[in-house]
């Protein structure tokens, strides 16, 4: 009797190509979304999974952009986006996805606040308020 191939048990495994959740798929098969072999995604995660300071940096800069200086917002936005992309491609540990996303979102909010400050300053200067 032929045994079925083992299944991916951990829901933390995603396809390195498209990000599809691979839990419950057979290890010897391909990703149902993009057709990339499951083994490549598992191998990539096990061998290429390393810690990165980018998600932490993005989160810290995002917090600073909201609390101290909105000018830091675009930097946090850029670093957060870069960290998210590297996590998605399997280059870094997926456990930092939340920090990278938080830094990215706070960077966007900080950038919007910075734009509002700039518009307010221009309106105030044009009106002779300063």
KOLKOLKE-440039 format. One record per atom (N, C-alpha, C, O, CB): x, y, z. Coordinates in steps of 0.02 Angstrom, whole numbers, plus 50000, padded with zeros to 5 digits. Glycine has a CB too. Example, Ala and Ser with C-alpha at 12.3 -4.5 7.8 and 13.67 -1.06 7.14 Angstrom:
% KOLKOLKE-440039
506604971650390;506154977550390;506604983550390;507124983450423;505654977650452;506424988850354;506844994750357;506455000250394;506705005750402;507044997050286;
***
This chain:
% KOLKOLKE-440039
500424994150000;500005000050000;500445006250000;500935006650038;499525000050061;500285011049958;500675017149951;500425022250002;499825023650007;500635019949879;500895024950040;500715030050090;500655036850056;501045038450011;501245030350146;500175040750076;500115047450048;500715051750070;500995050550124;499445050850068;500895056750031;501455060950050;501285064950113;500705066450125;501655065649993;501795066750152;501655070650212;501385077550193;501535080250139;502295071450255;500995080250238;500685086850226;501045092150266;501345090750319;499935086750244;501025098250242;501295103950279;500815105050337;500225106450327;501375110350234;501065104550398;500645105150457;500615112250484;500095114550507;500895100550512;501175115850482;501225122550511;500895127650465;501075128050407;501955124350525;500435131550491;500105136550449;500545142650437;500345147250402;499445138750481;501145142750467;501595148350456;501985147850391;502335152550372;502085148850513;501925142250357;502285141350294;501875144150236;501305142350226;502455133850281;502195148750199;501865151650141;502315150650080;502915149550086;501715159150152;502015151050022;502375150449959;502835156449951;502615162149961;501895149749899;503465155249933;503925160849924;503775164849862;503995170449855;504635158349922;503395162049816;503225165449754;502615170049762;502635175949744;503085160349699;502065167349790;501445171149792;501175172449862;500695176249870;500915167549752;501465169349914;501245170449982;500655166150004;500375167250058;501065177549991;500455161249963;499885156849979;500035152750041;500595150250048;499735152249919;499555152050086;499635147950147;499665140550126;499185137950097;499045149250197;500215137350141;500335130450119;500095125150167;500195119250155;501055129450105;499775127050223;499555121950271;499055117150238;498585119350205;499255125250333;499175110750249;498725105650223;498905103250153;498585098750127;498035108250223;499395106250121;499595103950054;500145098650060;500525098550108;499855109950011;500165094350011;500665088950012;501355091849997;501435096049953;500485083449960;501855089550034;502525092250027;502805091049957;503175095249932;502995089050079;502645085649925;502905084249858;502525087549802;502705086649743;502915076949847;502005091249817;501585094249765;501825101349749;502375103349768;500845094349786;501395105149715;501545112049697;501035116649730;500505114449752;501555112949620;501205122949733;500745128049761;500115128349718;500165128849657;501085135049764;499535128049749;498905128349711;498805135049675;498425135349626;498325127049757;499125140249698;499035146849668;499495148049608;499265150149555;499155152249720;500145146749617;500625148649565;500995142849534;501325143649482;501115153449594;500955136849563;501275131049534;502005129949555;502325125349529;501255131549461;502265133949600;502955133049624;502985126949669;502535126049711;503205139449661;503495122849663;503555116849706;503565118749780;503915123349801;504175112949688;503175115149820;503125116349892;503805115649925;503975119349971;502615111549924;504195110849902;504855109549931;505295115749928;505675117049975;505185103649896;505255119549874;505665125549867;505475130649921;505915133949949;505585128649797;504835131349934;504615136149985;504845133850054;505065137950095;503855136949984;504795127450068;505005124850133;505755125450141;505995127550194;504795117450142;506125123750090;506855124150091;507075131350100;507535132850139;507165121150027;506755135850065;506925142950069;506815145550139;507215149450165;506515146950018;506265143450168;506115145950236;506605143150287;506815146750332;505395144050255;506775136850281;507215133750330;507935136250323;508255137750373;507205126150322;508185136850262;508875138750252;508965146350250;509475148850274;509145135650189;508485149850222;508575156950213;508255161150267;508305167250265;508305158950148;507945158050314;507605161550367;508115164450415;508465160750449;507105157050404;508155170950416;508635174050462;508305180250492;507815182850465;509295175950426;508575182350546;508305188150580;508535194350544;509095194650518;508515188250654;508115199350542;508265205650511;508105211250559;507635210750598;507885206550445;508505216550556;508365222350598;507885227150563;507665232050593;509015225850616;507735225950499;507295230450462;506595231150492;506365236850500;507235228150391;506255225650511;505595226550540;505605230550605;505165234750617;505285219750553;506105229350647;506165232950710;506315240350696;506025244750727;506715229850755;506765241550649;506935248450630;506315252050603;506195257850622;507495248550578;505935248750561;505335251850533;504835253550588;504535258950587;505005247150482;504745249050636;504275250250689;504505256050734;504095260350752;504175244050731;505145256250751;505395261650793;505335268350757;505115273350786;506135260350812;505525268550693;505465274750655;504735276850646;504575282750647;505805274050586;504295271950638;503585273450633;503315276550696;502925281350694;503195267150617;503515273950754;503305276850818;503585283850825;503225288450845;503535272450877;504215284750809;504525291350814;504185296350767;504125302250783;505265290950797;503975294050709;503645298650662;502975301050688;502745306550672;503545295150594;502655296950729;502005298950758;502095303150821;501695307650835;501595292750774;502615301750859;502695304950925;503135311250921;502965316350951;502995300150974;503685310750885;504165316350887;504195320450824;504135326650827;504845313650901;504285317250767;504425321050706;504115317450646;504335312050628;505175321950696;503625320550617;503275317550560;503725316950499;503565313150453;502655321550543;504275320650497;504735320250440;505055313350433;505315311650380;505285325550446;505055309450487;505335302650485;504845297850452;505045292350433;505495300250557;504215299750444;503705295450415;503885292250349;503805286150342;503085299350407;504115296050299;504295292850235;504855287650241;504855282650205;504505298150186;505315288850287;505865283950297;505585277550327;505755272050305;506415286850344;505145278150377;504835272250407;504405268550356;504395262450355;504395274150468;504065272250314;503645269350261;504075265350214;503905259650197;503265274850222;504635268150192;505085264750145;505395258450176;505385253150146;505635269450121;505655259150237;505975253350269;505465247950285;505615242050278;506345255650334;504875249850306;504345244950320;504145241150257;504045235150258;503735248350349;504085244750201;503915241550137;504465236750115;504335231250091;503785246750083;505095238850124;505655234550106;505675228250149;505795222750124;506325238450113;505565229050214;505555223250260;504985218450242;505085212350242;505485225650333;504395221250227;503825216950209;503975212950146;503805207050141;503195221150199;504295216150097;504455212750035;504965207150046;504905201750018;504725217749984;505465208450087;505975203350101;505675197550140;505875191750130;506555206450140;505215198850185;504875193450222;504455189450174;504435183250178;504445196250280;504105192850129;503665189450081;504055184750035;503815179350017;503285194650039;504645186850015;505045182649970;505415177150007;505775173149976;505535186949932;505345176850073;505655171450111;506365172850133;506695168450160;505655165250071;506605178950124;507275180650143;507375181550217;507925180650243;507485186850109;506835183250252;506885184350324;506335180650360;505845178450330;506865191850340;506415180050425;505945176450467;505255179750464;505185185750475;506205176250540;504745175750450;504065178250443;503755180550509;503235183750508;503635172950412;504065178850565;503785180950629;503825188550639;503485191250682;504145177450686;504225191950600;504295199150606;503805202950561;503845209050556;505005201250589;503355199350528;502875202550482;502465207950517;502335213150488;502415197250452;502255206750578;501845211650615;502225218050628;501945223550620;501615208650680;502855217450648;503255223550660;503365227450596;503315233550595;503925221750691;503515223850542;503625227150477;502995230750455;503025236450430;503855222150424;502425227550462;501785230650442;501625236550486;501385241650462;501215225450444;501745235950551;501605241550597;502035247550580;501785253150578;501725239450670;502675246450567;503115251950548;502905255050482;502925261150475;503835249550542;502705250950435;502475253250369;501855257650377;501825263150348;502325247250323;501365255250415;500745259050424;500875265550462;500625270850442;500225254850463;501275265250515;501425271350552;501825276250509;501745282350516;501815269750617;502245273650465;502605277950419;502135281450371;502235287350356;503115273950380;501635277950347;501135281050303;500755286550342;500655292050316;500635275750276;500555285050403;500185289950443;500635295950458;500415301650453;499935286750510;501275294750475;501735300150488;501845304550426;501905310650432;502405297450511;501855301350367;501935305150305;501325309550292;501385315250272;502045300350246;500735306850304;500115310750296;500115316650344;499915322150326;499495306250306;500315315450406;500345320850456;500845326150433;500715332150439;500545318150526;501415323950407;501925328650382;501635332850325;501765338850322;502545324750357;501265329850281;500955333550225;500455338650252;500435344350229;500605328750175;500045336650301;499575341350331;499935347250364;499725352950358;499135337750382;500485345750401;500875351150431;501135355850377;501095361950386;501465348150471;501385353150323;501645357350269;501115361750238;501225367650225;501965353050215;500535358850225;499975362650196;499755368050246;499635373750225;499385358050178;499705366450309;499515371350360;500015377050363;499825382850367;499445367950429;500655375350361;501185380350363;501135384950302;501195391050309;501875377050366;501035382150243;500985386250182;500365390850184;500405396650165;500945381750121;499805388150208;499205392250214;499315397950264;499115403650253;498595387950235;499635396250321;499765401250372;500235406750346;500115412650358;500075397950435;500755404750310;501215409750282;500875414050229;500995420050226;501825406250252;500455410950188;500105414750136;499605419650166;499485425050139;499745409950089;499315417750223;498825422050255;499155427250300;498825431750327;498335417850296;499815426750308;500175431550351;500095430050424;500155434550466;499945438550337;499965423850441;499855421850510;500485421350552;500445421350613;499515415250511;501075421050521;501685420550560;502075426850558;502615427250588;502115414850535;
***
